[in-house]
Amino acid sequence: MAEEKPIGIVSNYFDHVSVAAIRLSGNLGVGDKVRFEGGETDFEQEIGSMQIQNDSVESGKKGDEIGIKTDNKVRKGYKVFKV
């Protein structure tokens, strides 16, 4: 199994659209696989699309705040790992 590395923290979650805002600490792109961890939550998913300030983008870099649709509910403060 590939080594996971921390890639960001959930900074907000929008329940009505199932979108997590993530403050990135590294590079992340569409097609990458991430794992969310926090509370009772621990799941992996592939990133199908990504937005920065409502514009669709293919990737984000350290310091960016991205929005991605999540398969499950997450909360502010959850850790995000690139897998």
N, C-alpha and C positions, 0 to 999 in steps of 0.2 A: 504494500500500500504506500502511495506517495505521502510524503510528509506534509502535514497541514501547516499553513502559516496564517497568523492573525492578519486580517485584511481590513477590518473596520469595526465600528460599533453602530448599532441601530440608534439613530438620534431622534426618530419619530416614527409613528405607525398610523396609517390612515385606514381605519377599520372598514369604512364604507366602500373602499376601492381595493382593499387588501394590498396596499402598497407600503413598503418600508423605505424610510429615508436612512441612508447609511453614510456616515462620515468615514471616508477611506483613509487608510494608513499605508496603502500601496496601490499598485495598478490592478485593475479588474476590467474584464471585457465580456461582451455578449458571447455566450457559449461556454464560459467558465463555469465550474461547479463550485458552489459555496455551501457551508454548513452553518446553521444558526444554533447558538447555544445560550441558554439562560432559563432560569426557573425550571419548569417541568419540560421545557421545549428543547429538542435536539433533533434536527432533521437536515437533510441535504436536498439541494435542488440545483438545476442548471438555470443560468440566467438567459431568459428568452429575449428580453429587451431591457433597455436602461434609459433613463432620462436625467438630464441636468437642467434644472429650472424649466421644466416642461418641454424641452427640446430633446428629441430622440438622439442618442449618441451610441457609438459602437464600443467605447471604453471610457473609463475614468481613471484618474491618477491620484496620488497622495494629496490630501487636502480637499479634494472634491467632495461634494455631497450629492449622492446619486439617489434616484428613486427606482426601485424594482418591485414588480408584482411578486408576492410570496405565496407559496402553496399553503402555508399554515400561518396562523396569527403569531406575531412576534411583539415584543415590547421594547420600549426605550431602555437602552443600557445592555441589551443582549449583545453577545460577541458574535462576530462574523469571521469565519475562516475560509480561505481558499483551499480547496481539496484537489 
